[in-house]
Amino acid sequence: RGGGSPSSDFKGFTLLMPAVSVGNVGQLAIDLVISTFNMTKVGYFYTDCLVPMVGNNPYATAEENSMELSINAEVYSLPSKKLVVLQIRSPFIKNKYRPFCQTLLSWVKSSKCDRVIVLSSSHAYQCDDEQLLGTPLRYLLTPDLEKAVGGLMQELNWKEMEKVAAYPGINDKVLHIPGGGITKLLFTESCSKGIQMAVLLKFCSEGDNIPDAFALVNYLNEWHQLIKSEVNTSSQWKIPSSWRLLFGNGLPPALF
Amino acid sequence: MATFFGEVVVAPSRAGVDEEEEAREETPEDREIRRELEKKREIDIFWTLKSGSTTESSADEPVVCSKFIVAIGRNAAAFLSSFILDSVCWEVVGVVKLWNEWCRTSSTTNVLPTDSFCLFYRLISDPTVWLCQCSCYVAEDQQFQWLEKVFGRMRKEGLQVTILSTCPVADYKTQESTLTLPSPFLKALKTKEFKEQVCCPLLEQPNIVRDLPAA
């Protein structure tokens, strides 16, 4: 804890983090993970790359634990599941997303995290006809992680994020994640740095993205089994108290 | 922006980063333009800690400060002007010069209440007590710089910081409608190191503070 990046040793841990992306789905999904497992805050990033914000504890369950301050980039851990989670709560300042990615990936290396999972989303309106049918969930694996878990993805019957033509009519295909924020940059940088990274993303649009967050966190759960997948997995995730009033205040009685 | 029924409007995404725009490689000209803009957006602080002379902030000894009250925004700055500041007990010790799309401040300390300015004052009878009136808007990319340059000047041990700011009642998230809420009202955030009694209720989730007060 303290100024600078948290310099704890997370050897063997999986880092779970969101991309600030369309519908904030990754961030909402991370909120569900932190809230459900009552994760302990272990540090924060003191960074000039994100818009500053502060508030009281977003995962408060009672008066006693409601008074801890919370800022824009905080790290939580759950040693029992070898999980360390980064939550990002505000957008990137213009031109600062690249330095943030660099700082983040060098922290991943120095803290010895085993692998990184990025929860993200992409604009649904960019889906082609084929993508509109079937599941809206996709995954990506860096080559280093592909070697370790590629087979598992086949067993789970997951769909890999399709590459698209760089220009209409050109056969050369590239990775394109519209609305994904820093997802593509993190992924391509991790490929070249030999970091084991997986991206789990959902096609969605802006609106009430709570169902999208549940879908994404359940998708993660198919792989990592954080909670037992019984009949109704969704009901086992605990919604944090800060999700209250996402769509505005109560109405003035004088309106009616 | 008015739209007619059936018109497709591209909504601004909360993702923030426009991938197409950001994915372009930066040309040397782009880099030069960006550097010039960054230089223009740099914050300069002029300290007048020794009476008379005005010098740019330099790597001097950090100043001992016991209390630092920062008023951010016109309302908070006006509060300090009306109830606390006067030319007998307080002296100006610093001024911030900055530029952004919303406002420009100058290095003059002779300001009108309607100007945009950011001034630092010190209590003459106890020079460890400082005040800051910041009525100008400090942009997102300047907030960290402001923070580092201001607090970099002060010794942090034994320092108590109080930040005064205002927000529109309409932004306050509450179960009832804000129309019936008695206003104005006070809410506070405090660090766990702050042991004194707070004079008003704490800010409940999901309300947050952003920008310079948050920084």
Interface residues (C-beta under 8 A of the other chain):
Chain A: A19 V20 S21 V22 G23 N24 D48 V51 P52 M53 V54 G55 N56 N57 P58 A60 S66 M67 E68 L69 I71 S90 P91 F92 I93 K94 N95 K96 Y97 H123 H176 I177 P178 G179 G180 G181 I182 K184 E206 S241 S242 W243 R244 L245 L246 G248 N249 G250 L251 P252 P253 A254
Chain B: A11 S13 R14 A15 G16 V17 E19 E20 E22 A23 R34 E140 D141 Q143 F144 Q145 Y172 K173 T174 Q175 E176 S177 T178 L179 T180 L189 K190 T191 K192 L202 L203 E204 Q205 P206 N207 I208 V209 R210 D211 L212 A214 A215
